[in-house]
């Protein structure tokens, strides 16, 4: 049997710890500075050459460090896996007795089980550089929106403490109007209401932050719109926009966070990845006991699916009927119903973005629109065969619009 060098790595901002082994014997500890990856790779190669190993298997946990170490090791020809922290074994004792060496040893044990016993590693999907770069725009948009919401809540709480009431015409939700913002500035200046000096200073600062964030959000919205028109996303984005409740931001969050949609074999795999599958509590005589959803996977996608689910129910009788059917008139089942709609919407978006039938619909619509322009009059797309259930709404919208 060929010798294999197995390495578990505990990675941090400034340093990393390796636990290295070539069998079931004791492991070797080695430490490096995180920035000195070239030295790390050279040492691994030399160590493998001395042991006459033909294969190197390296693993570390996914973290805020991203995938830079994975890129460097893969480029150097080293087999590297990035493991999901939520799928690694953790004990109550281990959480209270945690060191870098023990974490690296635990990762080494996972690699050993994979190499020597064939156990599957709990790897995460590593996106390409373009997808990682695209995510930065969309994630920044979501983070700034959350920050602006916190600023708005701080302003509301400030008014509550001073027993002040907003005017009836004040913008209730969404982005505040210019009139509303100007009223807040007048209050901060002391011209329309009496606040303490400290509160007026704070209100003025919060309003400034609100307007700054609003400006940044508009800039990011334009950048996301440009990104949606890029060749990587244009076709899938057009198809998703045909669905009721799915806006530009939701579609781009879905496409950038999910990455390669073909890596999911069926809707069950998709639901499990999104964290919208129920957890199982089955043991002994309990053979069908389900709990809350797992909440594993991209929380950003779940957040956008929740917003889109409510929007879809407001504008689509079909989605509203599904929600009412699951809710069965009970307020206690409201959360269950909205989570079910989120999952169904996510699955529908997955089918829609991958649909070859919708590609044909959009192509025919483009041709019809081009012909209509040439004739200087409208033209409707040709009649379509009966669509699949999960695409009927999107196809019907495409037919009505003539072009997505």
C-alpha positions as CSV (number, residue, x, y, z in Angstrom):
1,X,0.0,0.0,0.0
2,X,1.3,3.4,-0.9
3,X,2.3,5.6,2.0
4,X,0.0,8.6,2.6
5,X,0.9,11.7,4.7
6,X,-2.2,12.8,6.6
7,X,-2.3,16.4,8.1
8,X,-4.9,18.1,10.3
9,X,-4.5,21.9,10.6
10,X,-5.9,24.3,13.2
11,X,-5.9,27.6,11.3
12,X,-5.9,31.1,12.9
13,X,-5.2,34.7,11.9
14,X,-1.6,34.8,13.0
15,X,-0.5,31.1,13.3
16,X,-1.5,27.6,12.4
17,X,-0.8,24.2,14.0
18,X,-0.2,21.0,12.1
19,X,-0.6,17.4,13.4
20,X,1.1,15.1,10.9
21,X,1.0,11.3,10.6
22,X,1.6,8.6,8.0
23,X,-0.3,5.8,9.8
24,X,-1.9,4.9,13.1
25,X,1.2,5.8,15.1
26,X,1.8,9.0,17.1
27,X,1.5,12.3,15.3
28,X,4.1,15.0,14.8
29,X,3.4,18.6,15.8
30,X,4.5,21.5,13.6
31,X,3.7,25.2,13.8
32,X,3.9,28.0,11.2
33,X,2.9,31.6,10.8
34,X,-0.2,31.8,8.7
35,X,1.4,34.3,6.4
36,X,4.3,32.0,5.6
37,X,2.4,29.6,3.4
38,X,5.3,29.1,1.0
39,X,7.5,27.8,3.9
40,X,4.6,25.5,5.0
41,X,4.2,24.0,1.5
42,X,8.0,23.4,1.2
43,X,8.1,21.7,4.6
44,X,5.2,19.4,3.7
45,X,6.8,18.4,0.4
46,X,10.2,17.7,2.1
47,X,8.5,15.7,4.8
48,X,6.6,13.6,2.2
49,X,9.7,13.1,0.1
50,X,11.7,11.8,3.2
51,X,8.9,9.4,4.0
52,X,8.6,8.4,0.3
53,X,4.9,9.2,0.4
54,X,2.9,9.3,-2.9
55,X,-0.1,11.1,-1.5
56,X,-0.7,14.1,0.9
57,X,-4.1,14.7,2.4
58,X,-4.5,18.0,4.2
59,X,-7.7,19.2,6.0
60,X,-8.7,22.3,8.0
61,X,-11.9,23.8,9.3
62,X,-13.8,26.5,7.3
63,X,-13.5,29.9,9.0
64,X,-13.2,33.6,8.3
65,X,-9.8,33.0,6.7
66,X,-11.7,32.0,3.6
67,X,-10.2,29.6,1.0
68,X,-6.7,31.1,0.5
69,X,-4.9,28.2,2.1
70,X,-7.0,25.8,0.0
71,X,-6.0,27.6,-3.2
72,X,-2.3,27.6,-2.3
73,X,-2.2,23.9,-1.4
74,X,-4.3,22.8,-4.4
75,X,-2.0,24.8,-6.7
76,X,1.0,23.1,-5.1
77,X,-0.6,19.7,-5.9
78,X,-1.6,18.8,-2.3
79,X,-5.0,17.2,-1.8
80,X,-6.8,19.7,0.5
81,X,-10.3,19.5,2.1
82,X,-12.1,22.3,3.9
83,X,-14.3,20.8,6.6
84,X,-17.7,22.0,7.9
85,X,-17.3,22.9,11.6
86,X,-21.0,22.0,12.3
87,X,-20.4,18.4,11.1
88,X,-17.3,17.7,13.1
89,X,-17.4,15.8,16.4
90,X,-17.6,18.0,19.5
91,X,-18.2,16.9,23.1
92,X,-19.1,18.9,26.2
93,X,-15.7,18.1,27.7
94,X,-13.9,19.1,24.5
95,X,-15.6,22.5,24.5
96,X,-14.3,23.2,28.0
97,X,-10.8,21.8,27.3
98,X,-10.0,23.3,24.0
99,X,-6.5,23.9,22.6
100,X,-5.0,24.3,19.1
101,X,-3.2,21.0,19.4
102,X,-6.3,19.1,20.3
103,X,-8.3,20.8,17.5
104,X,-5.5,19.8,15.0
105,X,-5.5,16.2,16.4
106,X,-9.3,16.0,16.0
107,X,-8.9,17.0,12.4
108,X,-6.1,14.5,11.9
109,X,-8.4,11.8,13.2
110,X,-11.0,12.7,10.6
111,X,-8.4,12.5,7.9
112,X,-7.2,9.1,9.2
113,X,-10.7,7.8,9.2
114,X,-11.1,9.0,5.6
115,X,-7.9,7.6,4.3
116,X,-7.7,4.3,6.3
117,X,-11.3,3.4,6.7
118,X,-13.0,5.2,3.8
119,X,-15.2,7.4,5.9
120,X,-16.5,10.4,4.0
121,X,-15.1,13.8,5.1
122,X,-17.7,16.5,5.9
123,X,-16.3,18.9,3.3
124,X,-17.8,22.2,2.3
125,X,-18.2,23.3,-1.3
126,X,-15.4,25.6,-2.4
127,X,-16.6,28.3,-4.8
128,X,-14.3,29.6,-7.5
129,X,-12.7,33.0,-7.3
130,X,-15.4,34.8,-9.4
131,X,-18.2,33.5,-7.2
132,X,-16.3,34.6,-4.0
133,X,-15.8,38.0,-5.5
134,X,-19.4,38.3,-6.5
135,X,-20.5,37.4,-3.0
136,X,-18.7,40.4,-1.5
137,X,-21.0,42.8,-3.2
138,X,-24.2,41.0,-2.3
139,X,-23.1,40.3,1.3
140,X,-22.1,43.9,1.8
141,X,-25.6,45.0,0.6
142,X,-27.2,42.7,3.2
143,X,-24.9,43.8,6.0
144,X,-25.5,47.5,5.4
145,X,-29.2,47.0,5.2
146,X,-29.1,45.3,8.7
147,X,-27.0,48.2,10.0
148,X,-29.5,50.7,8.7
149,X,-32.3,48.8,10.4
150,X,-30.5,49.0,13.7
151,X,-30.0,52.7,13.3
152,X,-33.8,53.1,12.6
153,X,-34.6,51.1,15.7
154,X,-32.2,53.2,17.8
155,X,-34.0,56.3,16.7
156,X,-37.4,54.8,17.5
157,X,-36.2,53.7,20.9
158,X,-34.8,57.2,21.6
159,X,-38.2,58.7,20.9
160,X,-39.9,56.1,23.2
161,X,-37.6,57.1,26.1
162,X,-38.6,60.7,25.6
163,X,-42.3,59.9,25.2
164,X,-42.3,61.5,21.7
165,X,-44.7,60.4,19.0
166,X,-43.9,60.4,15.2
167,X,-46.3,62.4,13.1
168,X,-49.1,60.5,11.3
169,X,-47.5,61.2,7.9
170,X,-44.1,59.9,9.0
171,X,-42.9,56.9,6.8
172,X,-44.0,53.8,8.6
173,X,-41.5,51.3,7.1
174,X,-39.0,50.9,4.3
175,X,-36.7,53.8,3.4
176,X,-37.7,57.0,5.1
177,X,-38.8,59.9,2.9
178,X,-36.9,63.2,2.6
179,X,-39.7,64.8,4.5
180,X,-39.4,62.3,7.4
181,X,-35.6,62.7,7.5
182,X,-35.9,66.5,7.5
183,X,-38.4,66.3,10.4
184,X,-35.8,64.3,12.3
185,X,-33.2,66.9,11.6
186,X,-35.5,69.6,12.9
187,X,-36.1,67.7,16.1
188,X,-32.3,67.3,16.5
189,X,-31.9,71.0,16.0
190,X,-34.5,71.7,18.7
191,X,-36.9,73.6,16.4
192,X,-39.9,71.3,16.6
193,X,-39.6,69.4,19.9
194,X,-37.8,69.7,23.1
195,X,-35.0,67.1,23.7
196,X,-32.1,67.1,26.0
197,X,-28.8,68.3,24.5
198,X,-27.3,64.9,24.7
199,X,-30.3,63.3,23.0
200,X,-30.3,65.9,20.3
201,X,-26.6,65.3,19.6
202,X,-27.2,61.5,19.4
203,X,-30.2,61.9,17.2
204,X,-28.2,64.1,14.8
205,X,-25.5,61.5,14.7
206,X,-28.0,58.7,14.0
207,X,-29.7,60.6,11.2
208,X,-26.3,61.2,9.6
209,X,-25.5,57.5,9.8
210,X,-28.9,56.6,8.3
211,X,-28.4,58.9,5.3
212,X,-24.9,57.6,4.8
213,X,-26.0,54.0,4.8
214,X,-28.9,54.9,2.5
215,X,-26.5,56.4,0.0
216,X,-24.3,53.4,0.1
217,X,-27.2,51.0,-0.3
218,X,-28.3,52.8,-3.5
219,X,-24.7,52.4,-4.8
220,X,-24.7,48.7,-4.0
221,X,-28.1,48.2,-5.6
222,X,-26.7,49.6,-8.9
223,X,-23.6,47.3,-8.6
224,X,-25.9,44.3,-8.0
225,X,-28.0,45.2,-11.0
226,X,-24.9,45.3,-13.2
227,X,-23.8,42.0,-11.7
228,X,-27.1,40.4,-12.6
229,X,-26.5,41.3,-16.3
230,X,-23.1,39.7,-16.4
231,X,-22.9,36.5,-18.5
232,X,-22.5,34.4,-15.4
233,X,-25.9,35.2,-14.1
234,X,-27.9,36.9,-16.8
235,X,-30.0,33.9,-18.0
236,X,-30.7,32.4,-14.6
237,X,-31.5,35.9,-13.2
238,X,-34.0,36.5,-16.0
239,X,-35.8,33.2,-15.2
240,X,-35.9,33.8,-11.5
241,X,-37.3,37.3,-12.0
242,X,-40.4,35.7,-13.6
243,X,-41.4,34.3,-10.2
244,X,-43.7,36.3,-8.0
245,X,-42.1,37.5,-4.8
246,X,-38.5,37.1,-6.2
247,X,-36.8,40.5,-6.5
248,X,-33.4,41.5,-7.8
249,X,-31.7,41.2,-4.4
250,X,-33.3,37.8,-3.6
251,X,-32.4,36.3,-7.0
252,X,-28.7,37.5,-6.7
253,X,-28.4,36.3,-3.1
254,X,-29.7,32.9,-4.2
255,X,-27.4,32.6,-7.2
256,X,-24.2,33.8,-5.5
257,X,-24.6,32.0,-2.3
258,X,-25.8,28.7,-3.8
259,X,-23.1,28.7,-6.5
260,X,-23.2,25.7,-8.8
261,X,-26.8,24.6,-8.8
262,X,-26.0,21.4,-10.5
263,X,-24.3,20.0,-7.4
264,X,-27.7,19.3,-5.9
265,X,-29.2,16.0,-7.0
266,X,-32.7,16.6,-5.8
267,X,-35.0,18.8,-3.7
268,X,-34.1,16.9,-0.5
269,X,-30.5,17.7,-0.9
270,X,-31.3,21.3,-1.6
271,X,-33.6,21.6,1.5
272,X,-31.0,20.0,3.7
273,X,-28.3,22.4,2.4
274,X,-30.6,25.4,3.1
275,X,-31.2,24.2,6.6
276,X,-34.9,24.0,6.0
277,X,-35.2,20.3,6.6
278,X,-36.6,19.1,9.9
279,X,-34.2,17.6,12.5
280,X,-34.8,14.0,13.5
281,X,-35.2,12.7,17.0
282,X,-35.7,9.0,16.4
283,X,-34.5,6.3,18.8
284,X,-35.8,3.1,20.2
285,X,-39.6,3.0,19.8
286,X,-39.7,6.5,18.3
287,X,-39.5,5.9,14.5
288,X,-41.1,9.1,13.2
289,X,-40.3,12.0,15.4
290,X,-39.2,15.3,13.8
291,X,-38.0,18.5,15.4
292,X,-37.3,22.1,14.3
293,X,-35.4,22.8,11.1
294,X,-31.7,22.3,11.3
295,X,-30.8,25.9,10.3
296,X,-27.6,24.7,8.8
297,X,-26.2,26.2,5.6
298,X,-26.4,29.8,4.3
299,X,-28.4,31.9,6.7
300,X,-28.4,34.7,4.2
301,X,-30.4,32.6,1.7
302,X,-32.9,31.7,4.4
303,X,-33.3,35.4,5.3
304,X,-34.1,36.3,1.7
305,X,-36.4,33.3,1.2
306,X,-38.4,34.5,4.3
307,X,-38.8,38.0,2.8
308,X,-39.7,36.6,-0.6
309,X,-42.1,34.1,0.8
310,X,-44.2,36.9,2.5
311,X,-44.0,39.0,-0.7
312,X,-45.1,36.0,-2.8
313,X,-48.1,35.5,-0.6
314,X,-49.1,39.1,-1.0
315,X,-49.1,39.1,-4.8
316,X,-49.8,35.4,-5.6
317,X,-53.1,33.7,-4.7
318,X,-51.5,30.3,-5.4
319,X,-48.8,30.9,-2.7
320,X,-51.3,32.3,-0.3
321,X,-53.5,29.2,-0.8
322,X,-50.6,26.9,0.0
323,X,-49.8,28.9,3.1
324,X,-53.4,28.8,4.3
325,X,-53.6,25.1,3.6
326,X,-50.6,24.4,5.8
327,X,-51.6,26.8,8.5
328,X,-55.1,25.3,8.8
329,X,-56.4,28.4,10.5
330,X,-54.2,28.0,13.6
331,X,-51.9,30.8,14.7
332,X,-49.7,28.2,16.3
333,X,-48.9,26.8,12.9
334,X,-47.9,30.2,11.4
335,X,-44.2,29.6,11.7
336,X,-44.5,26.1,10.4
337,X,-46.4,27.3,7.4
338,X,-44.0,30.1,6.5
339,X,-41.0,27.8,6.8
340,X,-42.8,25.3,4.5
341,X,-43.4,28.1,1.9
342,X,-39.7,29.1,2.2
343,X,-38.7,25.6,1.4
344,X,-41.1,25.3,-1.5
345,X,-40.0,28.7,-2.9
346,X,-36.3,27.7,-2.6
347,X,-37.0,24.4,-4.5
348,X,-39.0,26.3,-7.1
349,X,-36.2,28.8,-7.6
350,X,-33.7,25.9,-8.0
351,X,-35.9,24.3,-10.7
352,X,-36.6,27.6,-12.4
353,X,-32.9,28.7,-12.6
354,X,-32.0,25.4,-14.1
355,X,-34.9,25.0,-16.5
356,X,-34.1,24.4,-20.1
357,X,-37.8,24.8,-21.0
358,X,-37.7,28.4,-19.7
359,X,-34.5,29.0,-21.8
360,X,-36.6,28.2,-24.9
361,X,-39.5,30.4,-23.7
362,X,-37.1,33.4,-23.2
363,X,-35.4,32.7,-26.6
364,X,-38.8,32.6,-28.4
365,X,-39.8,35.8,-26.5
366,X,-36.6,37.5,-27.6
367,X,-37.2,36.5,-31.2
368,X,-40.8,37.7,-31.0
369,X,-39.8,41.0,-29.6
370,X,-37.1,41.5,-32.3
371,X,-39.7,40.7,-35.0
372,X,-42.2,43.1,-33.4
373,X,-39.7,45.9,-33.4
374,X,-38.9,45.2,-37.1
375,X,-42.7,45.4,-37.9
376,X,-43.2,48.4,-35.6
377,X,-46.0,46.6,-33.8
378,X,-46.5,44.1,-30.9
379,X,-46.2,40.4,-31.2
380,X,-47.0,37.7,-28.7
381,X,-44.8,34.6,-28.1
382,X,-46.1,31.4,-29.6
383,X,-48.4,29.2,-27.6
384,X,-46.7,26.9,-25.1
385,X,-47.4,23.3,-24.2
386,X,-48.7,22.5,-20.7
387,X,-45.8,23.4,-18.3
388,X,-44.5,21.5,-15.3
389,X,-46.3,22.5,-12.1
390,X,-43.3,24.1,-10.5
391,X,-42.7,26.3,-13.6
392,X,-46.2,27.1,-14.6
393,X,-46.3,30.5,-12.8
394,X,-43.0,31.6,-14.3
395,X,-43.9,30.5,-17.8
396,X,-47.3,32.2,-17.6
397,X,-45.6,35.4,-16.6
398,X,-43.1,35.1,-19.4
399,X,-45.9,34.6,-21.9
400,X,-47.8,37.6,-20.7
401,X,-44.7,39.8,-20.7
402,X,-43.3,38.6,-23.9
403,X,-39.8,39.1,-22.5
404,X,-38.4,38.8,-19.0
